[in-house]
Amino acid sequence: MGRPRHRLLLAILGALVCLSLTGCWDRTETNDIAFVLTSSVDLEDDGRYRVSYMLPLPGSMGGASGGGGGTSGGKSYYIDSDTGVTLREANEKLQKRMSRRIFLSHRRTIVIGEQFAKAGIAALFDTVPRSPESRMTSFLVVTKGKGYDLLNTEPKFERFPAEVIRELTKSRQSMATSTKDIGMTLSFNSDPVLSYFQPKEGQAAKEPSHEIQMLGYGQFKGDRLIGIYRNHEADGLLWLRNQVREHLITFALLPGKDISIQVTNGQTQIRPKLQGDQVIFQVIVDAIGTVREDESNQDLNKSETLHKVEQKFAEQVKKSIEASIQQMQKAGTDSAQLGLIVWRNQPNAWRNNFEAKWEEMFKEAKFVITVNASIPETGLINNNVIKEGM
C-alpha cells in the first residue's frame, strides 16, 4: 500500500510544479525583430551624426530568384537613416518609426563615411560596446564619400550589399579589420588601419552594375583618417604587419616584356636595435610566389633564368615595403605597430626613452630590409606552349 500512495504523492507534486510555471515571460518573437544586416555612420555638414541601417524584408525573402539586389525586380531589403546629435539619438529616431525592434546581433559590418572618419571615430567606441547586441567581431570599414552611398550599391552576385562588404573584408586578398582590433589599437594610443572601399560601376555591360571595390587601407592617425594606403603602399603595409595576403606583382623582366607573380605566402620578422635615441629596424622577409603570366618568353626551366626572376621579385617586394615606410614616416603614423615591437623587446627603454616622443623618433627611424624570394612553382608550363612553333 505504501508504493501506490508514494506514486500518487509524486504525481500531485508534479502537477503543482507544472501549474506554477509561467513560461518565457521575456521572450521576443522573430516577427517582432528587425534584423540589421549592416549599418553606416556619417557626419553631416551641420555636425550631426547620420546612422543608416540595411534591413531585410521578410516578405521578399521567399524562393531563390538568382542574382543580386537589382536582378529580381523588387529588392529583398530596404535602407533607412536618420540624424541626431549623438549616434544613439539617431538610432532612437529610426526605432520610433519601425514596427519591429532594431536588432544588432546579426550585424557583421559597420561602414564609416569619409567625413566622419576624418573628424574622428572615437564616438563609435562608446556607443557600440555599450549595447550587448553589438558584436565586437563586426568588421569596421571606411568608404570614400558617404557611408549610405556604399549601402545603396546593387552588386549582382549577392542578394545584399552587406554580404559583399563582409566577403571582401575577410577575403584571402585583404586584411580583416574588426571592431575589437581597432578598439585595442586605439586604447594603446597607436594608429589603426581600416579597409577602404568605394562604390564602383561595372564596365562593358548593357546595364552597368553598381559594385563595391576595395581600394586599400585607410591610414589613421589616432582615430582620424589622414590618408589611404593604395597599391604598392598597401602591399608593403601587409608585409610590415606580417599579414601578407595573396596579391599579384607585375614587373618588366626585359624591356617591354612583363611577368606577373602571384604572392602565395610569406613571413616577416622585424628586430629593433636601439642605439641611443636612434631606432634601427631589421626587416627580414621571406616571400613565396608563383608565375601566373610571362611575356618575356624566357625559359623558366633554366635555373639562372628563374634565379633572375626571383631577384626581380625580391626587388619589387622591397620597393613596396619602402613605399609604405615612406608614407608612414611622412605622416608620423605607426600603421605597422612598430612601437609595440620595441615595447615587447625593450620595455624599460620604451617607457623611459621612446614612448613619450615616439612619433618624432619614428620619423627618424632607420630600416634595413632583406628580402629572400623564391618561386617554387612556375605553373604547368615553363614557357609559352606555342614557342616551338613560332
Steps between C-alpha positions, in 0.01 A plus 500: 500500500799732556609502139171612341467786753857603431438507125178697547682759711770541234239545229320770701827684568593484130166647398540783751846582363370509143219734602750735663702544178420828320691441175756731333375835623774696321512320167507699175334358193694498175216690338561785744868549406662707223836336430773746403725362224742790498504865599684818413599809694547841337566852618275764349612854417310634803698275733221247559551127467309302238436132574376274218378141531455231238211272596364192321137488393360162614220512244753520216729227627310211340645261245836550338468732207866513408724796468540794729278779622446650156421186299169378636285810466424597860771511763502261794617776734460868565720776644389769741697769684463796730716758676568597859739693718619158624504164329251361749255785435507425128435134581201588717346712225517201270348273763201728550382444144562125488237247599775254598786530748837576344724199565878533452628151582506398132691809386838394362629827352493870590575748222662829595454797269809696398398828669427323828832314479693822445331665799575204727329167569537505881124539552445163337688326780267637761168406343589159347649327808218626725240290320510128588364422153792664314776261405857620545593250228309704241725639229563873489557646154533854370363616166566781260217752522190418702449170678137472392611526135694175546190340652296610199714316245340206317760225448392225263649196669348536846150569620617757755782756470580413862616156386737653244654732760549212743648261244740758357619594848583144605615367164840342433614823339425740784579557868189483716447800729263413785349739752689324779839533326448869424384571854802325651736690269347834598509408871879460467522853349608343173390556140253254343424426137156419356403338173412775252218461245322699234189451284599398149296453183560180307638535149418358156140414583170612346372575850798603715493349847573709807776299663724544805876520454775480759767766439741432786517602866410821676799661673399626844689725738337415828129483420516735198533402135788688334584294189463180302743215445453395139671257262868455595462686829215268603702190406800628693286569805383137509861380481596726791206376708587138417151455361583451134207403279483369147576773250646533152831672425568593137838631386717516190739207473630640170427841342134491399465138615305461823460208735230454766577327830224397740613530862370186668671511837750697700632584842664807653726530802576844643779544753553843658844621601536800729800725467450789740196689371523328161289196408614268224251241379640190335227370269546145368241381248447155349276527193359208303334544163372325191535606136159589360600656166825556314532717190880485494512157331781399735555133578419480870623142505853641507621565854684821407185642337281408796757648740487827307122506531526434874742791539263733315214366711694579819575852375130568445408380849772720648377802301146454631627485860710813447200681350287412802772612743537829315126570523493412870801709596387802299172512694640371829255208517618167638257295292723189521493499883880525516483678835343188650794296371743735676292481819494119495876474443620788720219593743717712732663693218158554341350649817802713587623623161253440216134489604450873566659611171447197280349691206811717457738209557308278259543758224878470546511121531722306258406181320725223371289281269597154378266308270549133420270410211435157355282370219458127557227476236479642149162351419441205269742635241847657500451707183228584251350181353520630142859616531633206299273587212592868486 
